[in-house]
Structures are given as structure tokens and as C-alpha cells.
């Protein structure tokens, strides 16, 4: 079973306006509500690909109840820790059609007490050999920034495959526990080493450094330049980005993680799983929201036909 953790999930309210005017009354042309957070995104794309997962994390108040309901309506199991106070956050993402700009206003989310954090960690400690755990996203301000490291430490020796999609120190701190997969983008990877990655060769070089620090498999996403994978046995795979018009930047990295795990779950070889990952990420970039199975398969067909 694949388990995803979103410490600060949200309801994402995505709106389109024809011509946004600051300080004026604006009316939407289109509105979408969906459960947000990187781990939730991974679970939803896995679900679209026919792979089961369980979503964990924290929820609070009426918005938390709605997050659970929306996931369950999509066929995703949930096992959240419910907080006694506060409300899960709402993130507003506005697309202005006149100039193609995106504006985001993200909520802060509820305070997470130590007792709730320990309850979540105990749930994770029940995972068993062969399970996969996805730790995705930033750490809420009310949670200590060592929590991913602590989870990895508590699960050390359990043969649970751990996937980490996080930035800078959050990622650096878990590398000694040999995570199965890490997926920085090229900006995040460059920031870790104080450099600017210009080429895919640069990405491979610094991905190999992450392997030296403990990571088993490293995928580096590079937007329009595609992606690279450095595998556990030293394999290096490079894939160009499929062609298409980018209309959405939210969830592409999460879709890549889901695609890779779906491929591995189906018994695919490393390169095949990587190619599915890139197709999932691109399919997400070409649509509003997260990609459906049909949208992903269309990208696969177009990529294989070239």
C-alpha cells in the first residue's frame, strides 16, 4: 500500500477571471474546488492511474471534514488525525485570462499540538515491509522542522520505501536514512548546493551528489527541459519534455511522483516508470487541475510516436 502524508492539507479554490482589477469588484468565469496539498495530489493522481493509496495528515473544523469527504468521494482512503481546534486552510488560486498571470493567497492552517503529531507518527510506525510512504511538501509553522527526519528515523529498518519531495534542509536531513526516491526540481537542487543548474548534465552531476549523501533514486524535474533520473545502481536516464501548452504549474511535480510510483507498483523497469512520471508531470502542466488517466495516456501515446 502507498501512504501519502500532507501535514497541512487544504481546500484549493481555483478561479478564472477575464480581467483582474486590483481594488475593484471582479467576477469569476470558472470555479473549481478540490482537496489540496502535495501528498493529496499524489494520492489523487495515483487514483486516476488505478493505484490505491491512503491519505494521512491533519484536518480540522468544517473545512477539514470537506477535505476528507472530497477525497473519499474520489475513492481515496483517508486516515487523518483530527484536531480539536481550528480549521484546515483554504488556498485561493486566481488565473487572470487577460494577461495569463496567476495569483495565490494561501491560508496558514491550524495549530498542530505535540500530542497530535505523535499520534500521526504512531500511525506511520504501523506501516510494514513493502509499503511506500510519501512525505511531501513544506512543514507548517507550528510543527518542528525535524519531523520528516524523525519519521524516517522511527521507520529505519522497517523496509518501508520512503519518498521525500521537499526543499533544502527538509530534504538534506533525511538523506542519511536512504530514502527510496527524492524529487527536487532543478531550482531546488541548485539551491541545495548554492549553484544555478544550466543543463541536464548539471542536473545529473548534482543528482549523483544526492545519491552519495544517501538517496537511492533521484528524479530532477526541469520544466520545459524535461527531467533526469539517476538510479540506485548508477543508471542515468534523460527524457525531453513532451510538447504542449503549459496552462498550470500546480501539481506537476506531485504528478511525477505518482507516475513513478504507479509504474513501480505495476512492476515496470526503472526507465519505464521514469517515462510514466514525466508524462504525468507534463499532462498536469497542460490542463487545469490534476490530469485524468485519459489525459496522461494521450501524452504517452504522443511521446511514444516520436
N, C-alpha and C positions, 0 to 999 in steps of 0.2 A: 504493500500500500504506500502511496505517496501522501505525505502530510505537508501542508503549507502553513507557515506562520506569518501572520500580519499583526504586529503589535499595536498598530494604530489605524484600524480599518476605517472606511468612510463610505458615505453615500456620495457619489460623484454626480453632480448636476451639471450636465453639459448643454450649453445653449448656443444657438446661432442667431446673430442679429445682422440685419442688412448693412447698417452703417452706424457703428457705435459712436455715441457722442458723450463725452465725459461731462458730468454735471447736468445731463438732460434726461428726460424720460426716454427709455429705449424699450422696444417690444421685441420679443423673440419670434423667430420664424420657425424654429425647431427646438425641441427639448428632449433630452434623454436622461433618465435616471439609471444608474447601475452601481452595484457594490464595488467600491474602490479599494486600493491598497495592492501592493506588488504581489504579495502571496495570494490574495484573492484572484488577481489577474491570472496567475499561473494556474490556479485551480479551474478557472472558467475556460481557459484555452485547452487544458487537458480534457475537460469535459466535452468540448467541441470535437476533440480528436478521439473520443470514445474511451478515455482512460479515467478511471475512478481516482478520486483523492478526497482527503478530509481537510477542511479549513479550520485552523485554530488561531487563537489570539485573544483579544479582549473586546467586549462590547458593553455598551451602557445605554440606558434610557430607551426612549421610543425609537430613536434612530438606530440604535444597536439591534433592536428587535427587527427592524425593517431590513437591515443588512443580512441578518440570518435568514429571514423569510425570502429575500431575493435570491440568495444562494441556493436555498433548499428548493425553491421553485424551478431552478435551473438543473436540479438533480445532483447537487453537490452536498455531501455530508458536512455538517458543522459540529464542532466540539469546543466552542468558545468558553472562556471564563467570563461570567457576567459580573460586572462591577456594580456595587450598591449605589454609587452616586455618579452624577454627571450624565452626559450624552455623548455617544460616538459622534465624530466630527462630520461635517458636510463640507465638501470641496466644490467650489464653483469654477467651471472652466468655460470661458466665453470665447467664441470664434466670431470675429468681425468679417463679414463676407466682402466688404468694400476694399479692405486692404490686406486681407488674409492674415491678420495678426491674431495671436492667442493671448488671452489674459486669464490668469489664475488667481483665485483667492482661496487659500486652504485653511480649514479650521485647525484648532490646536488639539482637540480631543480631550478626554477625561484624564484625571489623575489616576495613576495606577499604583496602588499600595503594594508594599513588600509581600503581604500575605497572598495577594492575587498573583504576583509574579511567581512565587514559589509553587502555587497551585498549578500554573501552566507548566513549569519545569517538571513537576511530578508527572503530569500527563505525558510529556515528551519522553520521560525516562521509562515509560511502558512500551515504547517502540522496540521492535525486535529485529533480529538479523534479516536482511533482505529488504527492510523498509527504507524509504527515502524521505529525508526531511529537508524542506526548502526554507531557508531563513532569508527573507527578502525585505529590503527597504531600510530606512533610517530608524533610529531609536527615538521614541518620544522623550521629551524633556524631563518627564517625571520618572524615567527609568535609567538606571546607571548604564553607562556606555560599554560595560564589560559583559552585558547579558548574553550576547552571541557566544563570546568566549566561554562563559560559564556553562551554557548549554552544551557546547562541543566537549568541554571537559567532563561533564556529567555523563555524556554518551560515549566517551572514549572506551574502546574495547567492545562495544556492543555490535559492531559490524553493521550499523545503520549508515547508509550513504547520505552524507550531508552536502547540500548545495547552498552556497552563500552568494547572494547578489547584493552587495553593499559597498560603500565607498571607504576609501582611505583607511583610517585606523581600525574601523569595524572589521574590515577585511584582513588587514595585516595581523590582527590579534588572533585570528582563527587558523591561520595558515599552518601553525605548528601541529594542529590536530588533523592534518592531511584531509581536508575536505575533498569530496569526490569531484565536485565541479565548482569553479568560480567563474563569474561572467562580468568583468568590468567592461565598460566601453573604452574607446581609445583615449578620451579626455580623462576619465577616472584613472586609468592605468598610468598615463603620463604624469598625473598629479601625484601619484604614489611615489614616483621616482624623481620628481622635480624636473621633468623634461616635457617637451611637446612632440608627440609622435606624428611624424610626417608621412610615413609609408607603412605598407603592410610588413615590410621587413623589420621596421622599428617595433611594430606590434608583436611580431614573433619573438624578437630579441627579449623584450621585457616580459612577455608571457612566460618565456623559459625561466626568467628570474623568479617569477611567482612559483613555478614548479620547483625550483631549487629551494624555495622557502617552505615548501610542503604541499602545495596544491597538486592534485592528481591530474585533472583535466582543466584546461583554461580556454575559454572562448572569449575573444575580444571582438566586440561589435564596432564597426567603423562607419556607420551611417551609409552614405552613398558609395563608399569604397568596399562594401561587403563585410566580410568577417574572416577571422583566422581561428584555427583550433590547434593548440599544442596538446597532444595526448599523453596519457600516462606512460606509455612506452617510448616517448620521444617523437611520435608521429606528428607531422605538420600538414595541415590541410588549409587551403585558401579557397574562398568562394566569392565571386563577384556578386554584387547586389542585383537581384532581378530588376528589370526595368518597370517603371510605373511612376505615377504622380503621387508624391507624398502629400497627404492631407492631415496626418495625425502623428504626433510624436509620443503620445501617451500609451504605454503598454507594450511597445515593440520589444524592449529587452526582456520583459516578462514572457512574452510570446515565444521568444527564442529559447528561454529556459524550458518552457512547457514542451516545445517541439523536440528539443534534445531528449528530455526525459521520456516523452512518448515513444520516440524511436528506440531508446534503450529498453523500455518496457516491452516493446514488441519483439525484442531480440535482434535489432538491427546492429550492424557493424558500426564502429565509431564514425566513419566518414558519412555513412548514410544518415545516422542520427544528426550529425552536424548539418547536413544539407537540409534536412527537415526543419532544423532550428532556424536556419537563415530564411527559408521560405515562410515560416510562421512569422518571423520578425518583419519581413517585407510586406506580407499580407496585411499585418496590423497597420503598418505605415500608410498603406494605400486606401484604408477605409476609416470611417468614423467609428470609434469603439473598438472592440476586440474582434478578430477575424473568425468567421464561421469555418467549418470544415470545408465547405464548397469553395470558399474564397482561398483557403490555403491550397487545396488541391489544384485550383486553377493556376496559381503561381508555380506549383511543382511541375505541372504539365508544360507550361511555357518555358520553364528553365531547362527541363529535360529535352525540349525540342530544339534547343540551340546548339 
